[in-house]
Each structure stands twice: as C-alpha cells, then as structure tokens.
C-alpha cells in the first residue's frame, strides 16, 4: 500500500500556542473520523524571531480588502456628492 506523509509547519505567538495545539488536535480527531490516519503528532518548539514581525499573507489580504473597501466608500461618497450637484 502506498502512503504519503503530510507535514505542516505553523508559527504562532507563544501565548497562543496551547490554544492552537488544542484546535489542531480537535481538527485531527475530526479527520480521523472520516479518514485513516497513522501516527503523527504535534511538536512545539519555542524560538525567538530576531527581526521585526512580518505580516502573513492573510494579514496582507485583509489589509488589501480594507484598502479597497475604503476606496470604494470614498468613491461612493464622491459619486453621491456629484449626483446631488447635478440634480
């Protein structure tokens, strides 16, 4: 039988690590109900990041969405003013 090993690395703030591990374990339990899982486990390693904290891809996406939403609100307000001026 052919198997594949799936490795996932997640980096979180140390204060949130226990909660994240608990949620990951719950997710694995849910997967185990519908899939055959062998072995595995969650390993945590503490380390200190030497530089400035960078934003994740998700944070960049959220920020971009907020920027677009802000631009749309500004454009809508401008169109409302222009429409009122024409009427």
Backbone as CSV, one residue per row, in Angstrom:
resi,resn,N_x,N_y,N_z,CA_x,CA_y,CA_z,C_x,C_y,C_z
1,UNK,0.855,-1.176,0.000,0.000,0.000,0.000,0.901,1.238,0.000
2,UNK,0.528,2.239,-0.756,1.282,3.484,-0.864,0.755,4.494,0.163
3,UNK,1.670,5.129,0.872,1.299,6.141,1.861,1.970,7.454,1.502
4,UNK,1.423,8.556,1.971,2.046,9.863,1.831,2.093,10.525,3.198
5,UNK,3.226,11.117,3.481,3.380,11.861,4.734,3.062,13.320,4.430
6,UNK,2.244,13.929,5.264,1.874,15.332,5.113,2.477,16.099,6.279
7,UNK,3.336,17.065,5.975,3.966,17.888,7.021,3.428,19.313,6.910
8,UNK,3.080,19.880,8.046,2.580,21.250,8.093,3.350,21.986,9.172
9,UNK,3.837,23.171,8.849,4.533,23.990,9.840,3.741,25.267,10.044
10,UNK,3.427,25.559,11.294,2.652,26.745,11.642,3.417,27.492,12.716
11,UNK,3.552,28.794,12.547,4.234,29.610,13.548,3.204,30.553,14.166
12,UNK,3.096,30.510,15.482,2.146,31.358,16.205,2.859,32.049,17.358
13,UNK,2.236,33.079,17.877,2.749,33.769,19.056,2.721,32.783,20.217
14,UNK,3.764,32.772,21.026,3.916,31.784,22.103,2.696,31.735,23.022
15,UNK,2.086,32.879,23.310,0.928,32.914,24.210,-0.275,32.157,23.648
16,UNK,-0.344,32.003,22.319,-1.483,31.360,21.678,-1.218,29.893,21.334
17,UNK,-0.012,29.413,21.575,0.387,28.076,21.131,-0.496,26.971,21.703
18,UNK,-0.797,27.011,22.983,-1.602,25.948,23.593,-2.994,25.883,22.983
19,UNK,-3.611,27.030,22.755,-4.945,27.062,22.163,-4.912,26.540,20.726
20,UNK,-3.881,26.904,19.988,-3.755,26.440,18.601,-3.551,24.932,18.573
21,UNK,-2.708,24.406,19.444,-2.473,22.958,19.505,-3.770,22.236,19.849
22,UNK,-4.549,22.778,20.766,-5.827,22.155,21.132,-6.769,22.113,19.933
23,UNK,-6.838,23.207,19.171,-7.712,23.239,17.997,-7.200,22.306,16.906
24,UNK,-5.893,22.232,16.738,-5.330,21.302,15.756,-5.635,19.857,16.125
25,UNK,-5.518,19.527,17.404,-5.852,18.179,17.856,-7.325,17.860,17.599
26,UNK,-8.193,18.829,17.845,-9.624,18.625,17.575,-9.862,18.414,16.084
27,UNK,-9.150,19.175,15.253,-9.290,19.011,13.805,-8.796,17.637,13.362
28,UNK,-7.695,17.181,13.943,-7.186,15.850,13.620,-8.166,14.758,14.046
29,UNK,-8.802,14.947,15.187,-9.814,13.986,15.636,-10.964,13.919,14.634
30,UNK,-11.353,15.081,14.120,-12.415,15.117,13.119,-12.006,14.426,11.827
31,UNK,-10.769,14.626,11.411,-10.262,13.957,10.212,-10.209,12.454,10.406
32,UNK,-9.836,12.046,11.607,-9.701,10.626,11.905,-11.049,9.905,11.831
33,UNK,-12.112,10.649,12.029,-13.443,10.051,11.952,-13.794,9.653,10.520
34,UNK,-13.230,10.351,9.540,-13.579,10.058,8.146,-12.416,9.554,7.300
35,UNK,-11.198,9.581,7.833,-10.015,9.134,7.096,-9.152,8.255,7.990
36,UNK,-8.371,7.392,7.362,-7.444,6.554,8.116,-6.146,7.312,8.308
37,UNK,-5.820,7.633,9.540,-4.578,8.350,9.856,-3.667,7.427,10.642
38,UNK,-2.373,7.459,10.331,-1.391,6.653,11.044,-0.390,7.571,11.721
39,UNK,-0.153,7.331,12.979,0.892,8.058,13.694,0.640,9.551,13.719
40,UNK,1.741,10.259,13.734,1.650,11.717,13.740,1.635,12.277,15.143
41,UNK,1.637,13.530,15.205,1.623,14.229,16.476,1.951,15.682,16.235
42,UNK,1.810,16.472,17.249,2.092,17.901,17.139,3.273,18.222,18.028
43,UNK,4.284,18.796,17.437,5.502,19.152,18.160,5.580,20.671,18.247
44,UNK,5.887,21.180,19.422,6.064,22.630,19.568,7.506,22.920,19.949
45,UNK,8.043,23.962,19.362,9.413,24.385,19.638,9.393,25.901,19.807
46,UNK,9.890,26.378,20.919,9.946,27.820,21.160,11.204,28.391,20.517
47,UNK,11.050,29.549,19.896,12.200,30.243,19.330,11.905,31.732,19.345
48,UNK,12.940,32.515,19.233,12.790,33.961,19.219,13.128,34.466,17.834
49,UNK,12.224,35.251,17.295,12.440,35.814,15.966,13.303,37.069,16.128
50,UNK,14.419,37.126,15.424,15.348,38.229,15.632,14.906,39.562,15.047
51,UNK,14.042,39.542,14.062,13.678,40.784,13.379,12.279,41.246,13.698
52,UNK,11.862,42.239,12.937,10.533,42.787,13.071,9.518,41.756,12.587
53,UNK,8.387,41.669,13.266,7.352,40.709,12.875,6.757,41.126,11.537
54,UNK,6.719,40.186,10.620,6.170,40.454,9.298,4.710,40.028,9.261
55,UNK,3.976,40.682,8.380,2.575,40.306,8.220,2.468,39.040,7.389
56,UNK,1.510,38.225,7.725,1.267,36.996,6.973,0.533,37.328,5.686
57,UNK,0.444,36.354,4.806,-0.300,36.532,3.560,-1.753,36.881,3.874
58,UNK,-2.306,36.255,4.920,-3.677,36.565,5.308,-3.801,38.013,5.767
59,UNK,-2.840,38.484,6.552,-2.869,39.873,7.016,-2.778,40.836,5.837
60,UNK,-1.945,40.503,4.847,-1.850,41.344,3.652,-3.172,41.357,2.888
61,UNK,-3.816,40.204,2.789,-5.092,40.111,2.081,-6.163,40.928,2.793
62,UNK,-6.210,40.802,4.110,-7.194,41.566,4.884,-6.941,43.062,4.742
63,UNK,-5.672,43.472,4.828,-5.335,44.888,4.681,-5.710,45.394,3.298
64,UNK,-5.467,44.593,2.276,-5.823,44.993,0.913,-7.332,45.147,0.787
65,UNK,-8.073,44.225,1.400,-9.531,44.312,1.376,-10.028,45.559,2.069
66,UNK,-9.401,45.920,3.175,-9.790,47.138,3.883,-9.475,48.368,3.052
67,UNK,-8.345,48.345,2.343,-7.967,49.467,1.490,-8.968,49.615,0.354
68,UNK,-9.331,48.493,-0.259,-10.303,48.528,-1.356,-11.648,48.998,-0.842
69,UNK,-12.063,48.491,0.309,-13.344,48.898,0.883,-13.338,50.391,1.177
70,UNK,-12.242,50.895,1.700,-12.124,52.331,1.970,-12.182,53.150,0.697
71,UNK,-11.497,52.663,-0.342,-11.509,53.368,-1.626,-12.916,53.377,-2.222
72,UNK,-13.626,52.251,-2.100,-14.991,52.188,-2.615,-15.919,53.126,-1.858
73,UNK,-15.752,53.208,-0.537,-16.572,54.126,0.251,-16.308,55.565,-0.152
74,UNK,-15.034,55.900,-0.357,-14.669,57.253,-0.774,-15.243,57.562,-2.151
75,UNK,-15.123,56.603,-3.071,-15.660,56.797,-4.421,-17.172,56.956,-4.379
76,UNK,-17.841,56.139,-3.569,-19.296,56.231,-3.456,-19.704,57.584,-2.894
77,UNK,-18.979,58.062,-1.891,-19.283,59.370,-1.312,-19.092,60.461,-2.358
78,UNK,-18.017,60.348,-3.153,-17.768,61.330,-4.216,-18.857,61.306,-5.269
79,UNK,-19.322,60.114,-5.633,-20.391,59.990,-6.628,-21.691,60.561,-6.071
80,UNK,-21.941,60.356,-4.795,-23.153,60.894,-4.175,-23.131,62.412,-4.216
81,UNK,-21.987,63.007,-3.884,-21.864,64.467,-3.922,-22.046,64.966,-5.350
82,UNK,-21.420,64.280,-6.318,-21.522,64.693,-7.708,-22.959,64.566,-8.209
83,UNK,-23.622,63.481,-7.849,-25.005,63.270,-8.269,-25.924,64.338,-7.682
84,UNK,-25.713,64.691,-6.437,-26.532,65.733,-5.796,-26.296,67.081,-6.461
85,UNK,-25.041,67.331,-6.890,-24.728,68.584,-7.553,-25.424,68.664,-8.910
86,UNK,-25.541,67.546,-9.598,-26.189,67.525,-10.907,-27.688,67.677,-10.764
87,UNK,-28.265,67.039,-9.745,-29.717,67.103,-9.535,-30.040,68.445,-8.957
